[in-house]
Amino acid sequence: MPENVEPQQQDVAILAKAVENVFRKLIRFLVGRISLAKLQEMIGFIYVQEAEHRLRAECLGKSVPMTKIALMTGLDSRAVANIRKRTWEHADRYQQQFLQDLTPESAIVEAWAKKIELAADPATPSAARLKYGEHDSEFESLVRSTIPCRGITTQTIIQRLEATGSVVHDKQAKTLTLVTSHFSPYLTNHEPTIINAAFSAVSNLISTIEHNVKATAEEKFFQRQLWTFRLARSDQMRFRQELRRFLEATESDGKILIAPWEAQEYSPHALSAGMGFYYFEEAGQ
């Protein structure tokens, strides 16, 4: 056995742990907002596309053999062909059907809204208000006809729809009234903005890392983190406040520095460039 097997295994273990750490934190944002099935579907599209882009660059414009994409992705060549075909057919992968099925709750709301739309008189309460609580109740029937029910109880679905403001729940009458035409995976109105900003920041950082992995020492983008492992919990709030003051002052200086570089008018050839500011904490293991 070669002597370098053990260090290679350590490298693989480090990569696996690092990927798990990043994915775990991203997935915390996604739990309850997108189903695992839809996330897997999305990753499949992206992974095959990125593998093909890399291989196309290596092949200098030649067609990329399906077998090479299969090898790089670990997928069966038939699965790769299916993903490529669906990508070509649907330039916008996140079409209405994809969004309707983003979570079990979203599929139910879309089906329910369609039921109201097709009702003879949409203004009648029976279209929007459904009884629940029995096997053959209207809501239970809607759930069974919309999503696979194995492992998912109607009570759990009701709790989620109520928490997201999708329904009005009358517990005494055992009725649910739909009050929206499209399901929102957010619990508050400001969540979409916060989460979009969070993923934008993560995306920007990954772009910097991606550039630095390939760049020469002279071309690397500035990328640093400063932290301590020995912060006493009694100093936590004062430490946060001190760093916040520092970051706010640095942000003001950054705006002054960037302003002279901004063109007066937008151009499609313009670049987005800048720097990020954030404070982080990690609880001790």
GROMACS elastic network, one bead per residue, 0.5 to 0.9 nm:
[ bonds ]
;  ai    aj funct       b0    kb
    1     4     6  0.85693   500
    1     5     6  0.73923   500
    2     5     6  0.58168   500
    2     6     6  0.87969   500
    3     6     6  0.71521   500
    3     7     6  0.84839   500
    4     7     6  0.55653   500
    4     8     6  0.63177   500
    4     9     6  0.87582   500
    5     8     6  0.51957   500
    5     9     6  0.62207   500
    5    10     6  0.87343   500
    6     9     6  0.50694   500
    6    10     6  0.62715   500
    6    11     6  0.87308   500
    7    11     6  0.62596   500
    7    12     6  0.87375   500
    8    11     6  0.50077   500
    8    12     6  0.63083   500
    8    13     6  0.86157   500
    9    12     6  0.50763   500
    9    13     6  0.61295   500
    9    14     6  0.85830   500
   10    14     6  0.61107   500
   10    15     6  0.86038   500
   11    14     6  0.50965   500
   11    15     6  0.62228   500
   11    16     6  0.86152   500
   12    15     6  0.50886   500
   12    16     6  0.60959   500
   12    17     6  0.85811   500
   13    16     6  0.50649   500
   13    17     6  0.61070   500
   13    18     6  0.85156   500
   14    17     6  0.51921   500
   14    18     6  0.60769   500
   14    19     6  0.85777   500
   15    18     6  0.50999   500
   15    19     6  0.60853   500
   15    20     6  0.84984   500
   16    19     6  0.52172   500
   16    20     6  0.61136   500
   16    21     6  0.86208   500
   17    20     6  0.50444   500
   17    21     6  0.61258   500
   17    22     6  0.87669   500
   18    21     6  0.51012   500
   18    22     6  0.64064   500
   18    23     6  0.86162   500
   19    22     6  0.52919   500
   19    23     6  0.59951   500
   19    24     6  0.83394   500
   20    23     6  0.51107   500
   20    24     6  0.57497   500
   20    25     6  0.85571   500
   21    24     6  0.53095   500
   21    25     6  0.65569   500
   21    26     6  0.88717   500
   22    25     6  0.54594   500
   22    26     6  0.63512   500
   22    27     6  0.86378   500
   23    26     6  0.50353   500
   23    27     6  0.58721   500
   23    28     6  0.84883   500
   24    27     6  0.51471   500
   24    28     6  0.62648   500
   25    28     6  0.51802   500
   25    29     6  0.70562   500
   26    29     6  0.55031   500
   26    30     6  0.67852   500
   26   199     6  0.84104   500
   27    31     6  0.60471   500
   28    31     6  0.56143   500
   28    32     6  0.89851   500
   29    32     6  0.83384   500
   29    33     6  0.77079   500
   29   195     6  0.76503   500
   30    33     6  0.50767   500
   30    34     6  0.57464   500
   30    35     6  0.80858   500
   30    39     6  0.89000   500
   31    34     6  0.63942   500
   31    35     6  0.72835   500
   31    36     6  0.82720   500
   32    35     6  0.69307   500
   32   103     6  0.73989   500
   32   160     6  0.88685   500
   32   185     6  0.69531   500
   32   186     6  0.87833   500
   33   102     6  0.75698   500
   33   103     6  0.67011   500
   33   184     6  0.82739   500
   33   186     6  0.71113   500
   34    37     6  0.83335   500
   34    38     6  0.65832   500
   34    39     6  0.66452   500
   34   101     6  0.87870   500
   34   102     6  0.52046   500
   34   103     6  0.52615   500
   34   104     6  0.88763   500
   34   185     6  0.77167   500
   35    38     6  0.53328   500
   35    39     6  0.62245   500
   35    40     6  0.86403   500
   35   101     6  0.84170   500
   35   102     6  0.60072   500
   35   104     6  0.74785   500
   36    40     6  0.60518   500
   36    41     6  0.85280   500
   36   103     6  0.86275   500
   37    40     6  0.52140   500
   37    41     6  0.62771   500
   37    42     6  0.87484   500
   37   102     6  0.85861   500
   37   103     6  0.88272   500
   38    42     6  0.61299   500
   38    43     6  0.85660   500
   38    98     6  0.78819   500
   38   101     6  0.77334   500
   38   102     6  0.60903   500
   38   103     6  0.78655   500
   39    42     6  0.50679   500
   39    43     6  0.61118   500
   39    44     6  0.84939   500
   39   102     6  0.85738   500
   40    43     6  0.50956   500
   40    44     6  0.60378   500
   40    45     6  0.87545   500
   41    44     6  0.51165   500
   41    45     6  0.65231   500
   41    46     6  0.88581   500
   42    45     6  0.53237   500
   42    46     6  0.63526   500
   42    47     6  0.85943   500
   42    93     6  0.84493   500
   42    94     6  0.89025   500
   43    46     6  0.50614   500
   43    47     6  0.57852   500
   43    48     6  0.84175   500
   44    47     6  0.52468   500
   44    48     6  0.61819   500
   44    49     6  0.85137   500
   44    73     6  0.89666   500
   44    80     6  0.87993   500
   44    83     6  0.74070   500
   45    48     6  0.55431   500
   45    49     6  0.61975   500
   45    50     6  0.86762   500
   45    83     6  0.62295   500
   45    84     6  0.78313   500
   45    86     6  0.87384   500
   45    87     6  0.72165   500
   45    93     6  0.85660   500
   46    49     6  0.51343   500
   46    50     6  0.60462   500
   46    51     6  0.84740   500
   47    50     6  0.52583   500
   47    51     6  0.60633   500
   47    52     6  0.85353   500
   47    73     6  0.69721   500
   48    51     6  0.51161   500
   48    52     6  0.60984   500
   48    53     6  0.86038   500
   48    69     6  0.70350   500
   48    70     6  0.85546   500
   48    72     6  0.86895   500
   48    73     6  0.66858   500
   48    80     6  0.69359   500
   48    83     6  0.74582   500
   48    84     6  0.75653   500
   49    52     6  0.51239   500
   49    53     6  0.61657   500
   49    54     6  0.87086   500
   49    83     6  0.89916   500
   49    84     6  0.78851   500
   49    87     6  0.86101   500
   50    53     6  0.50047   500
   50    54     6  0.62226   500
   50    55     6  0.86045   500
   51    54     6  0.52367   500
   51    55     6  0.61934   500
   51    56     6  0.84932   500
   51    68     6  0.89191   500
   51    69     6  0.62390   500
   51    72     6  0.66481   500
   51    73     6  0.70302   500
   52    55     6  0.51119   500
   52    56     6  0.58756   500
   52    57     6  0.85283   500
   52    64     6  0.69538   500
   52    68     6  0.87266   500
   52    69     6  0.63330   500
   53    56     6  0.51001   500
   53    57     6  0.62862   500
   53    58     6  0.87442   500
   54    57     6  0.52571   500
   54    58     6  0.64287   500
   54    59     6  0.87580   500
   55    59     6  0.60470   500
   55    60     6  0.86175   500
   55    64     6  0.65008   500
   55    65     6  0.89825   500
   55    68     6  0.78821   500
   55    69     6  0.77251   500
   56    60     6  0.61876   500
   56    61     6  0.59058   500
   56    62     6  0.67221   500
   56    63     6  0.70216   500
   56    64     6  0.60020   500
   57    60     6  0.52832   500
   57    61     6  0.67685   500
   57    62     6  0.88076   500
   58    61     6  0.81514   500
   58    62     6  0.88856   500
   59    62     6  0.53134   500
   59    63     6  0.74198   500
   59    64     6  0.71169   500
   60    63     6  0.88676   500
   61    64     6  0.85470   500
   64    67     6  0.85221   500
   64    68     6  0.71921   500
   64    69     6  0.75786   500
   65    68     6  0.55033   500
   65    69     6  0.68833   500
   65    70     6  0.89020   500
   66    69     6  0.52371   500
   66    70     6  0.61839   500
   66    71     6  0.86464   500
   66    77     6  0.63264   500
   66    78     6  0.89867   500
   66    80     6  0.73757   500
   66    81     6  0.74623   500
   67    71     6  0.61161   500
   67    72     6  0.86636   500
   67    76     6  0.87629   500
   67    77     6  0.63620   500
   68    71     6  0.50163   500
   68    72     6  0.61756   500
   68    73     6  0.85708   500
   69    72     6  0.51377   500
   69    73     6  0.60354   500
   69    74     6  0.81536   500
   69    75     6  0.81479   500
   69    77     6  0.77792   500
   69    80     6  0.73176   500
   70    73     6  0.52878   500
   70    74     6  0.55265   500
   70    75     6  0.50728   500
   70    76     6  0.58769   500
   70    77     6  0.52545   500
   70    78     6  0.87612   500
   70    79     6  0.84690   500
   70    80     6  0.64562   500
   71    74     6  0.52580   500
   71    75     6  0.71316   500
   71    76     6  0.84312   500
   71    77     6  0.85851   500
   72    75     6  0.81132   500
   73    76     6  0.86628   500
   73    80     6  0.85085   500
   74    77     6  0.89743   500
   75    78     6  0.81321   500
   75    79     6  0.62868   500
   75    80     6  0.64559   500
   76    79     6  0.52591   500
   76    80     6  0.64442   500
   76    81     6  0.87852   500
   77    81     6  0.61262   500
   77    82     6  0.85966   500
   78    81     6  0.50329   500
   78    82     6  0.61946   500
   78    83     6  0.86905   500
   79    82     6  0.50808   500
   79    83     6  0.62537   500
   79    84     6  0.86403   500
   80    83     6  0.51886   500
   80    84     6  0.61481   500
   80    85     6  0.85446   500
   81    84     6  0.51473   500
   81    85     6  0.60672   500
   81    86     6  0.86202   500
   82    85     6  0.51298   500
   82    86     6  0.62172   500
   82    87     6  0.85717   500
   83    86     6  0.51655   500
   83    87     6  0.60876   500
   83    88     6  0.87024   500
   84    88     6  0.62557   500
   84    89     6  0.86300   500
   85    88     6  0.52457   500
   85    89     6  0.61868   500
   85    90     6  0.86070   500
   86    89     6  0.50611   500
   86    90     6  0.59827   500
   86    91     6  0.85637   500
   86    93     6  0.82641   500
   87    90     6  0.53171   500
   87    91     6  0.60867   500
   87    92     6  0.82235   500
   87    93     6  0.69840   500
   88    91     6  0.61548   500
   89    92     6  0.89072   500
   90    93     6  0.55552   500
   90    94     6  0.87025   500
   90    95     6  0.82286   500
   91    94     6  0.88972   500
   92    95     6  0.61158   500
   93    98     6  0.75563   500
   94    97     6  0.77782   500
   94    98     6  0.54378   500
   94    99     6  0.62658   500
   95    98     6  0.53745   500
   95    99     6  0.63297   500
   95   100     6  0.86556   500
   96    99     6  0.51441   500
   96   100     6  0.59947   500
   96   101     6  0.86960   500
   97   100     6  0.50421   500
   97   101     6  0.63852   500
   97   102     6  0.86926   500
   98   101     6  0.54139   500
   98   102     6  0.62140   500
   99   102     6  0.50453   500
   99   103     6  0.84306   500
   99   106     6  0.78035   500
   99   107     6  0.84522   500
  100   103     6  0.77020   500
  100   104     6  0.88378   500
  100   106     6  0.55586   500
  100   107     6  0.50703   500
  100   108     6  0.84692   500
  100   109     6  0.82901   500
  100   110     6  0.61272   500
  100   111     6  0.86465   500
  100   182     6  0.82023   500
  100   183     6  0.82429   500
  101   104     6  0.64734   500
  101   105     6  0.81770   500
  101   106     6  0.59339   500
  101   108     6  0.85427   500
  101   110     6  0.85555   500
  102   105     6  0.82526   500
  102   106     6  0.62059   500
  102   107     6  0.72103   500
  102   185     6  0.89721   500
  103   106     6  0.51854   500
  103   107     6  0.64813   500
  103   108     6  0.88362   500
  103   185     6  0.82277   500
  104   107     6  0.52478   500
  104   108     6  0.64053   500
  104   109     6  0.88403   500
  104   146     6  0.84119   500
  104   147     6  0.65203   500
  104   148     6  0.88273   500
  104   157     6  0.81297   500
  105   108     6  0.51128   500
  105   109     6  0.62312   500
  105   110     6  0.86380   500
  105   157     6  0.66067   500
  105   158     6  0.88799   500
  105   160     6  0.75447   500
  105   161     6  0.68409   500
  105   183     6  0.71227   500
  105   185     6  0.86500   500
  106   109     6  0.51584   500
  106   110     6  0.61356   500
  106   111     6  0.85737   500
  106   182     6  0.71400   500
  106   184     6  0.74934   500
  106   185     6  0.79510   500
  107   110     6  0.52201   500
  107   111     6  0.61716   500
  107   112     6  0.85253   500
  107   146     6  0.67529   500
  107   147     6  0.73619   500
  107   183     6  0.82116   500
  108   111     6  0.51489   500
  108   112     6  0.59736   500
  108   113     6  0.84865   500
  108   142     6  0.73318   500
  108   143     6  0.64606   500
  108   146     6  0.61596   500
  108   147     6  0.75313   500
  108   183     6  0.85918   500
  109   112     6  0.50025   500
  109   113     6  0.59874   500
  109   114     6  0.84649   500
  109   161     6  0.86554   500
  109   166     6  0.78672   500
  109   178     6  0.78036   500
  109   180     6  0.79388   500
  109   181     6  0.69309   500
  109   182     6  0.62838   500
  109   183     6  0.58885   500
  110   113     6  0.51346   500
  110   114     6  0.61442   500
  110   115     6  0.86028   500
  110   181     6  0.68367   500
  110   182     6  0.61398   500
  110   183     6  0.73192   500
  111   114     6  0.50576   500
  111   115     6  0.61901   500
  111   116     6  0.87897   500
  111   142     6  0.78059   500
  111   146     6  0.69914   500
  112   116     6  0.63946   500
  112   117     6  0.86668   500
  112   127     6  0.85899   500
  112   128     6  0.77311   500
  112   142     6  0.74015   500
  112   178     6  0.77832   500
  112   181     6  0.83391   500
  113   116     6  0.50972   500
  113   117     6  0.61762   500
  113   118     6  0.87004   500
  113   127     6  0.88811   500
  113   128     6  0.78897   500
  113   178     6  0.78479   500
  113   180     6  0.78980   500
  113   181     6  0.54572   500
  113   182     6  0.76859   500
  114   118     6  0.61833   500
  114   119     6  0.85874   500
  114   181     6  0.85280   500
  115   118     6  0.52632   500
  115   119     6  0.62227   500
  115   127     6  0.70232   500
  115   128     6  0.83656   500
  116   119     6  0.51210   500
  116   120     6  0.86009   500
  116   121     6  0.83865   500
  116   122     6  0.56609   500
  116   123     6  0.87512   500
  116   126     6  0.87357   500
  116   128     6  0.60561   500
  117   120     6  0.83546   500
  117   121     6  0.86430   500
  117   122     6  0.62868   500
  117   127     6  0.84073   500
  118   121     6  0.83909   500
  118   122     6  0.76370   500
  118   127     6  0.89570   500
  119   122     6  0.54387   500
  119   123     6  0.88801   500
  119   124     6  0.86737   500
  119   127     6  0.63572   500
  120   123     6  0.89814   500
  120   124     6  0.87771   500
  120   127     6  0.88873   500
  121   124     6  0.57502   500
  121   127     6  0.78921   500
  122   125     6  0.79046   500
  122   126     6  0.85545   500
  122   127     6  0.61255   500
  122   128     6  0.78284   500
  123   126     6  0.86087   500
  123   127     6  0.75654   500
  123   128     6  0.83969   500
  124   127     6  0.59989   500
  124   128     6  0.76275   500
  124   129     6  0.89179   500
  125   128     6  0.55804   500
  125   129     6  0.55780   500
  125   130     6  0.87140   500
  125   177     6  0.83687   500
  126   129     6  0.51676   500
  126   130     6  0.67186   500
  127   130     6  0.74997   500
  127   177     6  0.89179   500
  128   176     6  0.80577   500
  128   177     6  0.54183   500
  128   178     6  0.54362   500
  128   179     6  0.79376   500
  129   139     6  0.89937   500
  129   175     6  0.63648   500
  129   176     6  0.54742   500
  129   178     6  0.65964   500
  130   137     6  0.78943   500
  130   138     6  0.55104   500
  130   139     6  0.55598   500
  130   174     6  0.85109   500
  130   175     6  0.54266   500
  130   176     6  0.53375   500
  130   177     6  0.64625   500
  130   178     6  0.84933   500
  131   134     6  0.84607   500
  131   137     6  0.57386   500
  131   138     6  0.54352   500
  131   139     6  0.58919   500
  131   140     6  0.84094   500
  131   173     6  0.79954   500
  131   174     6  0.58703   500
  131   176     6  0.64745   500
  132   135     6  0.82500   500
  132   136     6  0.84365   500
  132   137     6  0.50924   500
  132   138     6  0.62646   500
  132   139     6  0.51896   500
  132   140     6  0.62612   500
  132   154     6  0.86570   500
  132   174     6  0.57475   500
  132   175     6  0.59496   500
  132   176     6  0.74247   500
  133   136     6  0.85063   500
  133   137     6  0.64376   500
  133   139     6  0.82380   500
  133   140     6  0.76162   500
  133   154     6  0.86827   500
  133   155     6  0.87756   500
  133   174     6  0.67420   500
  133   175     6  0.86936   500
  134   138     6  0.86188   500
  134   139     6  0.89306   500
  134   140     6  0.72780   500
  135   138     6  0.88142   500
  135   140     6  0.62299   500
  135   141     6  0.76174   500
  136   139     6  0.83398   500
  136   140     6  0.64300   500
  136   141     6  0.61226   500
  137   140     6  0.53691   500
  137   141     6  0.61660   500
  137   142     6  0.86746   500
  138   141     6  0.51454   500
  138   142     6  0.62035   500
  138   143     6  0.87331   500
  139   142     6  0.50022   500
  139   143     6  0.62221   500
  139   144     6  0.86804   500
  139   154     6  0.82945   500
  139   175     6  0.85681   500
  139   176     6  0.79506   500
  140   143     6  0.50910   500
  140   144     6  0.61988   500
  140   145     6  0.86211   500
  140   154     6  0.67382   500
  141   144     6  0.51908   500
  141   145     6  0.61609   500
  141   146     6  0.85798   500
  142   145     6  0.52561   500
  142   146     6  0.61450   500
  142   147     6  0.87170   500
  143   146     6  0.51751   500
  143   147     6  0.60377   500
  143   148     6  0.81953   500
  143   149     6  0.74109   500
  143   154     6  0.73551   500
  143   157     6  0.89225   500
  144   147     6  0.58956   500
  144   148     6  0.66092   500
  144   149     6  0.61364   500
  145   148     6  0.80270   500
  146   149     6  0.88017   500
  148   151     6  0.85574   500
  148   152     6  0.80116   500
  149   152     6  0.52174   500
  149   153     6  0.69733   500
  149   154     6  0.83794   500
  150   153     6  0.80411   500
  152   155     6  0.85523   500
  152   156     6  0.69798   500
  152   157     6  0.75497   500
  153   156     6  0.53225   500
  153   157     6  0.65585   500
  153   158     6  0.87827   500
  154   158     6  0.60876   500
  154   159     6  0.86239   500
  155   158     6  0.50319   500
  155   159     6  0.62400   500
  155   160     6  0.87287   500
  156   159     6  0.51770   500
  156   160     6  0.63780   500
  156   161     6  0.87356   500
  157   160     6  0.51797   500
  157   161     6  0.61501   500
  157   162     6  0.85207   500
  158   161     6  0.51244   500
  158   162     6  0.60143   500
  158   163     6  0.84712   500
  158   167     6  0.83083   500
  158   169     6  0.82961   500
  158   176     6  0.83068   500
  159   162     6  0.51663   500
  159   163     6  0.60515   500
  159   164     6  0.86884   500
  160   163     6  0.50265   500
  160   164     6  0.62270   500
  160   165     6  0.86351   500
  160   166     6  0.85843   500
  161   164     6  0.53367   500
  161   165     6  0.63009   500
  161   166     6  0.51103   500
  161   167     6  0.59459   500
  161   168     6  0.88135   500
  161   183     6  0.83973   500
  162   165     6  0.51780   500
  162   166     6  0.59351   500
  162   167     6  0.53977   500
  162   168     6  0.66945   500
  162   169     6  0.68377   500
  163   166     6  0.76814   500
  163   167     6  0.86239   500
  163   187     6  0.67061   500
  164   167     6  0.80942   500
  164   183     6  0.82001   500
  164   184     6  0.69620   500
  164   185     6  0.70231   500
  164   186     6  0.64533   500
  164   188     6  0.76999   500
  165   168     6  0.74322   500
  165   179     6  0.77732   500
  165   180     6  0.82516   500
  165   183     6  0.89715   500
  165   184     6  0.85648   500
  165   187     6  0.77112   500
  166   177     6  0.84824   500
  166   178     6  0.61155   500
  166   179     6  0.56878   500
  166   180     6  0.56797   500
  166   181     6  0.85223   500
  166   182     6  0.82764   500
  166   183     6  0.65736   500
  166   184     6  0.78061   500
  167   176     6  0.60762   500
  167   177     6  0.52248   500
  167   179     6  0.53967   500
  167   180     6  0.74910   500
  168   175     6  0.82856   500
  168   176     6  0.57046   500
  168   177     6  0.50609   500
  168   178     6  0.66190   500
  168   179     6  0.69849   500
  169   173     6  0.89257   500
  169   174     6  0.75477   500
  169   175     6  0.61871   500
  169   177     6  0.66517   500
  170   173     6  0.55957   500
  170   174     6  0.56120   500
  170   175     6  0.52648   500
  170   176     6  0.63259   500
  170   177     6  0.82402   500
  171   175     6  0.67619   500
  171   176     6  0.84937   500
  172   175     6  0.80164   500
  173   176     6  0.89785   500
  178   181     6  0.78258   500
  180   183     6  0.69793   500
  180   184     6  0.89970   500
  183   186     6  0.89303   500
  184   187     6  0.79480   500
  185   192     6  0.89933   500
  186   189     6  0.71714   500
  186   190     6  0.85295   500
  186   191     6  0.60814   500
  186   192     6  0.68390   500
  187   190     6  0.87611   500
  187   191     6  0.71206   500
  188   191     6  0.55477   500
  188   192     6  0.82074   500
  189   192     6  0.69508   500
  189   193     6  0.83884   500
  190   193     6  0.56625   500
  190   194     6  0.64835   500
  190   195     6  0.88346   500
  191   194     6  0.51273   500
  191   195     6  0.59817   500
  191   196     6  0.83408   500
  192   195     6  0.53078   500
  192   196     6  0.59111   500
  192   197     6  0.84664   500
  193   196     6  0.51866   500
  193   197     6  0.61204   500
  193   198     6  0.85494   500
  194   197     6  0.52141   500
  194   198     6  0.61434   500
  194   199     6  0.87964   500
  195   199     6  0.61852   500
  195   200     6  0.84096   500
  196   199     6  0.53320   500
  196   200     6  0.60708   500
  196   201     6  0.86603   500
  197   201     6  0.62002   500
  197   202     6  0.86713   500
  198   201     6  0.52141   500
  198   202     6  0.63184   500
  198   203     6  0.86402   500
  199   203     6  0.59664   500
  199   204     6  0.85166   500
  200   203     6  0.50419   500
  200   204     6  0.61976   500
  200   205     6  0.86996   500
  201   204     6  0.51530   500
  201   205     6  0.62750   500
  201   206     6  0.86748   500
  201   276     6  0.72979   500
  202   205     6  0.52104   500
  202   206     6  0.62198   500
  202   207     6  0.86583   500
  203   206     6  0.51640   500
  203   207     6  0.62008   500
  203   208     6  0.87750   500
  204   207     6  0.50646   500
  204   208     6  0.64161   500
  204   209     6  0.87829   500
  204   275     6  0.88749   500
  204   276     6  0.83464   500
  205   208     6  0.51417   500
  205   209     6  0.63156   500
  205   210     6  0.86214   500
  205   223     6  0.85539   500
  205   276     6  0.82361   500
  206   210     6  0.59643   500
  206   211     6  0.85133   500
  207   210     6  0.50206   500
  207   211     6  0.61808   500
  207   212     6  0.86144   500
  208   211     6  0.51647   500
  208   212     6  0.61625   500
  208   213     6  0.86933   500
  208   220     6  0.85117   500
  208   221     6  0.65053   500
  208   222     6  0.83175   500
  208   223     6  0.74795   500
  209   212     6  0.50583   500
  209   213     6  0.61484   500
  209   214     6  0.89259   500
  209   221     6  0.83677   500
  209   223     6  0.79878   500
  210   213     6  0.53999   500
  210   214     6  0.69518   500
  210   215     6  0.88234   500
  211   214     6  0.56290   500
  211   215     6  0.59620   500
  211   219     6  0.88610   500
  211   220     6  0.70970   500
  211   221     6  0.74620   500
  212   216     6  0.77018   500
  212   217     6  0.84146   500
  212   219     6  0.78184   500
  212   221     6  0.63310   500
  212   222     6  0.88231   500
  212   223     6  0.87304   500
  213   216     6  0.85524   500
  213   220     6  0.83119   500
  214   220     6  0.85033   500
  215   218     6  0.78066   500
  215   219     6  0.55560   500
  215   220     6  0.54899   500
  215   221     6  0.85751   500
  216   219     6  0.51988   500
  216   220     6  0.62187   500
  217   220     6  0.55875   500
  218   221     6  0.87747   500
  220   223     6  0.84691   500
  227   280     6  0.88017   500
  227   281     6  0.89650   500
  228   231     6  0.63612   500
  229   284     6  0.85477   500
  231   234     6  0.84174   500
  231   235     6  0.69049   500
  231   236     6  0.70185   500
  231   239     6  0.84553   500
  232   235     6  0.54133   500
  232   236     6  0.66073   500
  233   237     6  0.82036   500
  234   237     6  0.76214   500
  234   238     6  0.85451   500
  235   238     6  0.54905   500
  235   239     6  0.59303   500
  235   240     6  0.86074   500
  236   239     6  0.51598   500
  236   240     6  0.62133   500
  236   241     6  0.87478   500
  237   240     6  0.50912   500
  237   241     6  0.62549   500
  237   242     6  0.86493   500
  238   241     6  0.51269   500
  238   242     6  0.61235   500
  238   243     6  0.86424   500
  239   242     6  0.51790   500
  239   243     6  0.62109   500
  239   244     6  0.84666   500
  240   243     6  0.53450   500
  240   244     6  0.60212   500
  240   245     6  0.86879   500
  240   279     6  0.79126   500
  241   245     6  0.62512   500
  241   246     6  0.86754   500
  242   245     6  0.52616   500
  242   246     6  0.63779   500
  242   247     6  0.87731   500
  243   247     6  0.60521   500
  243   248     6  0.84924   500
  243   279     6  0.75683   500
  244   247     6  0.51002   500
  244   248     6  0.60425   500
  244   249     6  0.85234   500
  244   278     6  0.88221   500
  244   279     6  0.76289   500
  245   248     6  0.52163   500
  245   249     6  0.62180   500
  245   250     6  0.86034   500
  246   249     6  0.52352   500
  246   250     6  0.61745   500
  246   251     6  0.85911   500
  247   251     6  0.59621   500
  247   252     6  0.86150   500
  247   277     6  0.67209   500
  247   278     6  0.78021   500
  247   279     6  0.84466   500
  248   252     6  0.63315   500
  248   253     6  0.87364   500
  248   277     6  0.87330   500
  249   252     6  0.52053   500
  249   253     6  0.63909   500
  249   254     6  0.86488   500
  250   253     6  0.50263   500
  250   254     6  0.60422   500
  250   255     6  0.86993   500
  250   277     6  0.86929   500
  251   255     6  0.62788   500
  251   256     6  0.87657   500
  251   276     6  0.89067   500
  251   277     6  0.75007   500
  252   255     6  0.52645   500
  252   256     6  0.65027   500
  252   257     6  0.87430   500
  253   256     6  0.52167   500
  253   257     6  0.62207   500
  253   258     6  0.87528   500
  254   258     6  0.60967   500
  254   259     6  0.85632   500
  254   274     6  0.88153   500
  254   275     6  0.83369   500
  255   258     6  0.52035   500
  255   259     6  0.60430   500
  256   259     6  0.54707   500
  256   260     6  0.77220   500
  257   260     6  0.68789   500
  257   261     6  0.79811   500
  258   261     6  0.55457   500
  258   262     6  0.68683   500
  258   274     6  0.79233   500
  259   262     6  0.55849   500
  259   263     6  0.89858   500
  260   263     6  0.81743   500
  262   265     6  0.85520   500
  263   266     6  0.69747   500
  263   267     6  0.85966   500
  263   270     6  0.87743   500
  266   269     6  0.85723   500
  266   270     6  0.70559   500
  267   270     6  0.52075   500
  267   271     6  0.88059   500
  268   271     6  0.84153   500
  282   285     6  0.87796   500
